[in-house]
Amino acid sequence: MTYQGVLRKMETEFAEPIQYYLIFENDFLNLNQLINKTLRFQFVKHQCLNCSLDKPIYRQGFCKSCFFDIPQAADWIMRPELSIAHLDKEDRDLEYEKRVQLQPHIVYLANSSNVKVGVTRKTQVPTRWIDQGAHEAVEIVEVPNRYLAGITEVALKDHVADKTNWRKMLKNDIEDENLIEWREQLKSYIPAEAQSYYIESNTETHLKFPVEQYPVKPKSLNLGKTPSYDGVLKGIKGQYLIFEDDTVFNIRSNEGLVVAISVL
């Protein structure tokens, strides 16, 4: 059986373990059911997630011209502190920016390879933690817009990491941390504008991923250099597929590639 479509980040379902789905235009795959099966990935072409043209992907699944034009790829996406919709100011498309920025956002601590701080829309909890491969997470503040979440993250990342070590995360070389204690330690560093939004009492969220074998020395599959790859799927963590030979494939960083996936 062969499935073909443009890669977008895997859809997930919060369960034990996490359920993963690849959604194509005319098909979908529950990837958990393919663990221990041999899969063939073949590169077909590029397809920009915005204009759908067969143009080289620049970043975030978009071709270069779209990346520098559309609001979905503006700087405030990656750097929430640059959000300005709350000031009624436009960056690229004020209507879109208001819709995304002017809604509840969560600043959180997650433990994937180490304790890190991050920002997500409230509607993306716990999806954001799943996508990062975090095995535990806790909310710190819930604020009414993206700007307040951004300045809170900036203040806290002076005291805690804001990046995940993907190799360490995939090798499951992790330790449990008391995120409630971490949150208490960081409380005093929250900016004055966000202090009143501090979440006083809640519990950690724990996540279990469908992995039967973790890689010892993970090596990343690049379909641009290796347009065809066969491997036995042994697990899924974050947005990575993990194969028996220690190859790992980051679906998120390959958005915009059209692939054919065969179950051998």
N, C-alpha and C positions, 0 to 999 in steps of 0.2 A: 504493500500500500504506500502511495506517495502523496504527500500534501505539498502544495505550493502557495506562497504568499509573501507579502512584505512583512518584515519583522517589526513588531512593536513590542514594548516591554510586556513581559508576561503578566497576565491578569492573575490575581491570587484570591484565595478564600481562606479566611482565618479559621483553621481547624487544627486537629492534632493527628497527623502532621499537617502543615500548610499544604493546600491544594494549589497546583499551578496549571495554567491554561495558556496555550498559544492561540490567538484568535486571528484567523485569516478571513478574507472576503467571503469565501464560500465554505469554509471548514473551520473546525476548532479541534485542538488536541488537548486532552487531559494528560499532561506529561508524567504525572505520578504513575499512571498505568504503563508507562514505557520504561520504567526503571528495570534494569537487568536485560533490556533488549538492545540489539545492535541497531544503531541509527546511522544513516548516511546524510550528511549535509552537503548540498551543492549550491554554489553561488550561481544565480541566474542573471541578475542585473541590479542596477540601482533604481530606487523609486522614492523621490523626495516625499516626505510625509505631508507636505503642504501643497506643492504644485503637481505632484505625481509624475514629474518628468524623469527620464532616465539620465540623471546628471549626478556626478560624484557627490557623495554625502560629505558635507563640511563639518557640521556638529549637530548633535541632538536629533539626528534623523532628517535634517534639512539640508538642501543644497545651499551653496554660498549666497546666492542672491536672496533666497527666502530668509536665510538666517539673519541677514542684516536688515530685513524689512518688516517681518511679521512680529506682532506683540508677544507671541508664544516663545520667542527666543531673545527677548530684551534682557538687558543686564540685570534687572531686578528679579528675574527668575532665579538666577544663581546667587544674587546678592540682595536679599530682601530689604536690607537697610536703604537701598536706593529707591524704594517705592515712594511715589509722590501722588498717587490717586487721592489720598486723604486730603491733599491740599487743593484738589480739583484741578490738578495740572496734568497735562498729557505727555506721555513719553512717545508712544507710537500709535495707540488707539485707546482713547480715554474710556470708551464704553467697556471694552474688554478689560482694561486695567482696573476699573471700578468693580467689575463683576468678580474678578479674582482676588484683588488686594483688599477690598472692603468686606471681608467676611472673617469669622473667627479663625485665628491661627494658634497653633500650639508650639511652644518652645519645649524641647524634651531632652532627656539624657537617654542614650542607648548604648548598649554594650555589644559590639560586634567583634572587633579585634581589640578594643580598648574602650574606655568610657569616652563618649563624644557628645557634644551638644549639637542640636539641629533644629530646624524649623519646618513645619508642614501645616497645610490647611487642616482644620479640625476634621473635615470630611475624609481626610487621607490617613486617619488613625484607625487601625494599626498598619495600613498598607505601606506607609513610608518605612516603618520599622522592618517589615518583611523584606522590602526591596533592598534594604541595607544589610540583610543577613544578621540582624541583631537577635540575640537569644533572650534578651531582657531589655525593658525600657520603662521609663516613668516620665510623666508630664511635669513640667515646672510651672509654666504660666499659660493661661489662655487669654489672649488679647483680641481686641475687636478688628485689628487690621494687620496687614503684612509688615508695615513700617515698624510698628512697635515690637513685633516679633524679631525683626531684623536687628534693631539696635540692641535688643536683649541678647541675641546670639553673639553679636560683636563684643559686647561687654563680657560675656561669660567665656568666650574662647581665649581670653587672656589667661584663663585659669584651668581650662580643660580643653582637650583636643576637639577639632571640628572635622577631622578626616578619618576614614576607615582604612586600615592596612588590609587590602583585599586578599593578599596571600595568607596572612595570619587568620583572617576570617574564614577562608575556605579550608585551611588545614585544621580548623576547629581548635586552634591553639589559643584557647581563651580561658579566663577565670571568671567565676561569678563575683559580682561586686554588689555591695549594698547601695543601690541607687538612691534610696531614701536618704541615707546619710550624706551621699554626694550632693543631693539637692539641698539639704539643710546647710551644708558648707558653702554652697554657691549663692544662697539667698541674699546675702548682703551685697553681692556684686550686681544684682538686678538694677537697671536704671530706675531712677525715681518715677519716671512716667509709667513704668510697668509694675512697680512694687505692689500696687493694690490688686493686681491680677494673679498674684502668686497662689498656687494651688496648695492649700495647707495640708490636706490629708487624702492620700490615695495609695494604692498598692502598685507594685511592679506588675507589668504584663510580661508573661513568659511565652516564648515562641519555640516550637519544635519543627525542624525542617526534615523533609524526606530524603535522608542521606544514608546509604548503606556502606559507603566507603569514601573516606576523605582523602584528598590528594596529599602525597608526601612532599612533592616538589611541583606545585601547580604551574603549568605552562599554558599560555593563552593562545587559543585558536584564532588566527587571522584569515578570514575567508578571501581577503584580497590577495594574500600570498599563497594560501593553500585553498584553492577553490572547491576542492572536494575532500571530505573527511569522513571516515567510518570509525565508530567507537561504540563501546558498550556503556550505556547511561547508568551511572551508579548513584546519582543523587542530584538534588537541586537545592541551592541555598542563595539567598539574596536574589539577584537576577542572573545567576550563573548556573549553567548545566555542568555537571561534574562527570567525567568519563573515567573508565577503568585504567587507562594508560596515563593518568594525571593531567590529561588535557582538560582545560576549562573553557567555556564559551560564554561570554558576557552578552546576553541578549540585548540589554539596554544600550550598550555602546555600539551595537550593530544595527540599531533601528534604521530603517530606510533601505536595507538590503533585501532584495527578493531572493528567497531560497527555496529549494526543493528538499523536503525531508522525507526520506524513505525509511520504513520500518522493515529491516531485513530478516 
